[in-house]
Amino acid sequence: MSEYQYYEFQTLDQPLTKQQQQKISQLSSRVRLNSRKAIFTYSYGDFPANEDQILADYFDALFYIANWGTVKLMFRFPISLVNINELKKYTYDDFITIDKIGSYLILKIEINDEERSDWIEEDNSYLDDLIELRQQILAQDYRVLYLAWLKAIELSELYDDTPLKDISEPPIPHGLNQLSESLKIFVELFEVNQNLIKVGATNSSKITPIPDNIFLENISKLSNIEKDDFLSRLLQEEPNLSLKLKQKLLELSELTNNKTTIEKRTIKQLFTEAEKIAQSEEKRQKEEARQKKIKELKAFANQENQAWLNVDNLIQKSNPKAYDEAKMILIKLKELAIYQGKEVEFYHKLEDIKQKYSRRPTFIARLNNL
């Protein structure tokens, strides 16, 4: 199988200028480029520049996927808009990292899992479905980081010899039971373990929306100097100014949507609880399958006599297809006999069939494992 790589960059805060687009177009003749997006694909060769630097210089987000099991999601944030210390709590080895490049913070979520096999749709825009996650992080909603951390510990458990059991989980965000569409797509693309998500969600409370009046009520707490500063920056059309103002007003209100007082669990505890959920789900599925089978057998019991006649008629056709159909009916009759506790009666009838058609070795051979 040939190699395939897909890079998709997007800008949110402001569109690319003509000059910026010209510089980006020089990276590759095959780039699909407009003022908001750049897509590069490679069947042979690699991206001809440092993707982190390109992201820092021009874009706000990057999604990368390769058909050998590597997936990346990267966001660029103005350092003034994020709480670096809070983000650091979710970093994990090379899976989740943050780096400063100039006045920006680059968040990278990257997994390398050779067990996965990705079918890449070149015409899809993967990032369109994930871009909302950047805004969630800016709003101090760190659910995607917690989900990424769950994926990281799972891969570490599979491939890393370093003991992880006593490491504690990061802060548990609110709303793990209320995943947005973009979070659901992230879970699917990064193949986050559903049982680990359920375990994480047990200690996650519901998201309480911040009332609009909270912001209005706290405007009066701004000093005149702060108000003049925000108005001046508004006239200059500063990107993300509304977000910065809301963050400031939220600080003044002393209200946040991401605090938790739940005691943190260790990785060992998370895996133990996830295994319990997996076992419970397996038991539920088996019972569901058993009940479905019983329902089918009860319905088939009404057709038992006709089924034996059908077996006889099919054998008399003397062709392989009919023999196969007869065997399938006999298998169902055996299952019914086991369910009804009439196995002896079934084998008596089966022996009668073998005696009656003993001169048809092709059919008799089909009954060897019955």
N, C-alpha and C positions, 0 to 999 in steps of 0.2 A: 504494500500500500504506500502510495507516495505521500510525502509530507504536505501539510496544508496549515497555513497560519492566517488568522484574521485579526486585524487591528481596526478598532473604531474609536475615533476621537470626537468629542462634542464640546462645544462652548455654550455656556448658559448666561453668564453675567453680561457679556457684550459680544456682538458678532465680530468675526474676523474682518480686518480691513483688506482692501485690495492688495496692498503691499504684503501683508501677512499671508494671504492666499497664494501670492506669487512665490514666496519663499517655500511654502509647504509643497506646492506643486513641483518644485525642483527636486524634492526627495524621491519621487517616482513618477514615471510617465503613466502608470496605471492607476493613480490615485483617483478616487471619486470624491470630489471636493465641492463644497459650497460655503457660504458665509457662517454656517453653524456646525458643519460636520466634515470629517475626512475619514475615508475608509481605504485601508491598504490590505491587499490579499497577496499571499505568496505560496506558490506550489513548490518553488525552488528558491533558495536564497533566503535572506533575512532583511528585517527592517534596517535601512541604511543609516540610522541615527540613534541617539540615546532617547528611548521612549519617555523616560522620566523628565528629561530636559525639554523635549517637545511639548509634553503636557504642561510643564511649568511655564513655558514661554507663550503658549498659544491657547490652551484648552482648559476645560474644567473637569473633564471625565475621560476615561479610557477603558474600553473593554477589549480583552484579548482572549482568544481561544485557539488552541492547536489540537490537531487530531491525534496527538500522542499523550493527551491527558492533562495538559496545562491550561488553567483558566485564571485570568486576572481581572480584577476590577479596581480601578484607581480613580481617586478624586483629588482635585486641587482645591485648597481652601486658602483664602487670605488669612494669614496668621491672626489678624485682629478679630476674626469672626469665630474662632474655635477655642475651646478650652483644651490646650495640649495635655495638661495633666490628666484630665478625664479620659481623653482618647488613649493615652499611654496604658491605661488600666486594661485595655482590650488587646494590646499587642501580644504577639506570640511567635517567637523564633522568626523564621523567614516567611511564615504564613500571613501574618498581619503586622505591617511595619508602618512607621511614620518617619518622614525625613523632611528637613527644611531645605528649600531651594529658593534663595532670594527672600522675597517677602511672602512666600507661599509655603504651606504645609502640604506634603504629598502623602496621602494615605493609600497604601497598597494592600489588597487582599489577593493572595496567590496560592493556588493549590496545584500540586503535581501528583497526579494519581495515575499510574500506568494501567491500573485495572479498568479505568473507564475508557470508553471508545466513543468519541464525539462525532456525530454526523453534523457537519457544518453547512448551514443554508446560506449561501453567499449573498442572496438577495434580501435576507432578513436584516433588520436593524436591531441587534440585541440590546444596544444601549438605550434605545427609546423606552424599553420596559423597565430599565434599572435606574434611570437618571433621577427619578424622584427620591432615591435613597440619599443622594447628596443633600437635598433640602431637608430631609429628616434629620440627618446628622447635624446640620446647621441649627436645627430647632432643638438640639440636644436630645434627640430620639436615637438611642444607640442600639436599637434592636438588631440591625444588620450586623453590627460589630459582635454582638453576643452570638448570633447565629454563625458568623464566620469563625468565632472562637470554638464553637462546638465542632465544626468541621475540622478545625486544626487539631484539636485533641484526639479526635477519632483517627486521623491520619497518623499522628504521632504514635498512637497506641499500636497501629498496624506496622509501621515501618521503622520506628525509632527504638533503640535499645535502652534509652535513658528512662529511668523510673519516673512516672508522672503522678502516681497515685495520690500524693499528699499535697499537690498544688491546688489552691482554692480557685473557684470560679471568680470572674470579674463581677462588678455590680450588675444585678439583674434588672434589666429595663422593664418598665411597665408595658403591658400590651402584647406579651408573647402569645397570648390566646386570641389576639385580634390582628393577625398579620394582614397587611395591605397587599394589593395585587403585586406590587413591585417586590415586596418581601417574599411572597409565594414564588415568584419567578426566580428570585435569587436562590431560594432553597432548592428549586428544581435544577437550575443550572449548575450549582455547586454541590448538588447531591448531599445536602445536609441530612443527617440521620433523624428521621421523624420521631423515633423514640426518645432521643436525646432532647429534641425540641419539647416534647411533652413533659419530660422531667424538668427542664428549665422553666416551663410555663407554670408548673405547680406552685412556684414561689413568686410568680409575677402577677401583680394586681392589674386591674383594668386602667386604661388611660382615661384620665379626667380632663376633658378639653378646658383650655384656659379661657375664661369668659372675656369677651372684648372689653367689658367695662373695667377690667383689671388694668389694661393699658391706659384707658382714659383717666381713671382715678389717680394714676401715678404720674401723669404729665406735670401736675402742679409741684411734684417733688424735684423736678429738674430746676437747676439754678438758671438765672437769666443768661449767664455765660454759656451754659450747655445748650439752651434753646437757640441762642443766636448761632452757635456753632453748627447745630443740626440744620438750621435754615440756610446757612451759607453753603453747606455741603450739598443741600438739596438743589440750590440754584446751579451748582456745578455738575449736577446729574451724577453724583457719585454712585457707583454700583452697590447694591445690597444695603443702601442706607436705611430702608424700611426695616430690614432685619436687625441692623445694628441698634436702631431706636427701640425696637421691641425687646431686644436682649437687655438693653439698659433699663427699660421700664420694668422688666421682669425681675431684674436684680433689686430694684427699688421696692418691689412688692414682696420680696423674700419668698416668692412662690416658685416652685419648680415642678416639673412633671416627671422627673427621673430619679428622685431620691427613693431609697429603700432602706428599711431597717432589718430586713430578713438576714438571718445568719447565713454566711456563705458555706457552700458545700465543697468538698474535695472532689477531684476528678474520679477517684475511686467510688465515692458515693453516687456520683452521676451515672457512671457506667453500671453500677449495681442496680440502681433504680431503672435504668433503661433496659437492662436484661430482664428484670421482672415484668416490665411492660411488654417486651417482646414475647416472653413465655406466655403471658396472659392472652396476648393477641393470637398467638399460635393455637392456644387451647380453644379460644373463641371460634377461630376459623375452622378448626377440626370439628367442633360441635355443630357449627353451622352446616358444614359439609355432610356430617352424619345425619342431621335432621332432614336435609334435602334428599339424601339417599333413601331414607326411610319413607319419605313422602312419595318418591318415585316407585319404590318397591310396593307400597300399598296400592298405588294406581295400577301397577303391573300385575298384582295378584288377581285383579278382576279379569285379566286376559290370559291367565295361566293355561287353561285347557286349550284355548286357541293357539297359544304359543307352541305347545307340544305338537299340535297338528301342523303348524307352519314348519316346524323342524322336519317333520316327515315329508311334507310336500317339497321342501327345498332339496332334501337329499335325493329325492327321486328325479330331480332335474339333471343330476349327474354332470355338473360342471363346477369348476373351481370357485367361481363367484358365489354360486348358490351354497356350496359347502362352507364358505367363509361366513355367509349370512346365517346359516344354521348354527355354526359354532358360536357366533355372537349371541344368538337367542339362548343357547344352552348356558352360556356364561351368566346371563341375566337370570335364568331359571335356577342356577346354582346359588346365586346371591340371595334370591328370594327364599330358597330352601333353608339356607343358613339363618336368615332373619326369622323364619317361621319355626326353626328347629326341626325341619323335615329333611335333613340331609340323607338319611338312610333311604327314604322314599325316592329322593332324586336319583341316587346312585342305582337303585333297582331299575328305574325307568331308563337311565342311561345305558345300563348293561343290556336291557332289552333291545335298545337301538343298535348297540354294537353287534349283538347276535343277529338281528334282522338284516343288517347291512355289512356283514362280515366279509362279503366278497367285494367290498369297495374300499380297498386299502388306502386310497388317496384321502378319502374322508376320515377313515378310522385313525390315520396318522395325525389328523388335526386334533384329535381328542386326547392325545398323550398327556398333556399338561392340565387337563380339566379335572 
